[in-house]
Amino acid sequence: MTDHPRSPDDAAPNAPELRCPLCANTDFQREESRQDSRWGFTSHRMTLLVCTRCRYVLHFYDAHSIFDID
């Protein structure tokens, strides 16, 4: 992956390599996203991995809290 803040050492040992479900590419651009809930009481943080070949976006849910007011 490119543009990721974590080191490769953070990956679990013997973890399978992440591949794009459309083109099988293993190189991703990492982005952060935030989406408010339907009524705006909570904010959902997501990590987005964007395939560098076909631009398919994988969404990974981080957490949410009623105290996330940004």
C-alpha positions in Angstrom: 0.0 0.0 0.0 1.1 3.6 -0.5 0.5 6.6 1.7 -0.1 4.6 4.8 0.9 5.9 8.3 1.4 2.4 9.8 4.5 0.4 9.3 4.5 -3.1 7.7 5.3 -4.4 11.1 1.8 -3.6 12.3 0.3 -6.3 10.1 -0.5 -9.6 11.8 2.0 -12.4 11.1 0.8 -14.8 8.4 -2.0 -12.5 7.4 -3.1 -12.9 3.8 -2.3 -10.0 1.5 -5.1 -7.7 0.7 -6.1 -7.7 -3.0 -8.6 -5.6 -5.0 -11.7 -7.7 -5.7 -11.9 -6.4 -9.2 -8.4 -6.4 -10.6 -6.4 -8.4 -8.0 -4.0 -5.5 -7.5 -2.2 -5.3 -4.1 -1.2 -1.6 -4.1 -3.6 0.8 -2.4 -3.8 4.5 -1.6 -5.0 5.0 2.0 -7.5 7.8 2.8 -9.6 8.7 5.9 -13.3 9.5 5.7 -16.0 10.6 8.0 -19.8 10.2 7.6 -22.5 11.6 9.8 -25.4 9.3 10.8 -28.9 9.9 9.4 -29.9 12.3 12.1 -26.4 13.8 12.7 -26.0 12.5 16.3 -23.0 10.3 15.5 -20.1 10.4 13.2 -18.7 7.3 11.6 -15.0 7.2 10.8 -13.8 5.0 7.9 -10.5 4.0 6.4 -10.7 3.9 2.6 -8.2 1.9 0.6 -8.3 3.0 -3.1 -6.9 0.6 -5.6 -4.1 2.3 -7.6 -4.9 0.4 -10.7 -8.7 0.5 -11.1 -9.6 3.0 -8.4 -12.1 0.6 -6.6 -12.7 1.8 -3.0 -12.6 -0.6 -0.1 -14.3 0.7 3.1 -13.2 -0.3 6.6 -15.2 0.9 9.5 -13.2 2.4 12.4 -15.5 3.6 15.2 -18.3 6.0 16.0 -19.1 8.1 19.0 -21.8 10.7 19.9 -18.9 12.9 21.0 -17.3 13.1 17.6 -18.2 16.7 16.7 -15.8 17.8 13.9 
